[in-house]
Amino acid sequence: MDTDLQSTSAFSISDVERDTGLAKETLRVWERRYDFPQPRRDAFGERSYPAEQVQKLRMVKRLLDLGFRPGKIMQHSTAQLQQLANAGSTPPAPAPQLEHYLALCRSHQMAELGDALRQALAVLGLKAFTIDVIAPLTGMVGEAWACGELAVYEEHLYSETLQTVMRHAIFSLPQASSPSMRSPRIVLSTLPQERHGLGLLMAEALCAAAGAHCMSLGVETPLTDIVAAARAQRADIVALSFSSASKQRQTRDSLQQLHASLPPSMELWAGGRSPVLTRQPPPFLHVLDLRQVDESIADWRRRHQALALQTH
């Protein structure tokens, strides 16, 4: 095809489905979850895909067939995807145990999945279990759904099973606390329009395992209720979880409003996949990932102890 013509061509979603073998629903899911593809709209409001995006989607499909997962490659350029394909690269294989858990999920063996997760939890402890098992497994489940390999209800079954296991583990933690080293009081939630709660649950598990006093408000809590709960509970920290589906402008505005409404001494922490957390996050926001929870709480304790010494 002539390059000038190719650069100005536009494809309908049906054209892209036929060309790449990617289902329409998969394209729509990727658009929401990964911010790619980014179709334009034609005069009738229908999706219209530029040729360069279709070319990248062809490469994405080729790498998916090689075993890559969409979340690992979607942000690469077409040239980078081509290099991966030309090298015949294969992605690092998930641990066999994670594949086993995913297979149980696919075959709807939820009781068996729950038993297997509880066994892993007993061996690893809550911290390692959350970081090394639940975080990557949840990512695998999400990508299987994004690829159309799991239905929405199957993802929900996984979520319910996981919540049962994790909630029991959190409630079973000992509440011992050193009187000489105060633990932070943390209110956890997601903002309105943020329905994804597994990241919040993982954060709560790690905070609780680090000895913090946690109060989870669940998902989609109005800002006024987050502020009211934080004040009533005399929280030291408000911790929020974000998914990649969060809207950047809305997220920034909500964070600014929440920060302005909380007492100056109350810290605002956040984690997750929102671009707001990686692209110039607000200066008042402490951004962290799951592996940093333990050290962040230890650092809070050190700062609190130093401040207490200064006031005496």
Order of alpha helices (4+ residues) and beta strands (2+ residues): alpha-beta-alpha-alpha-beta-beta-alpha-alpha-alpha-alpha-alpha-alpha-alpha-beta-alpha-beta-alpha-beta-alpha-beta-beta-alpha
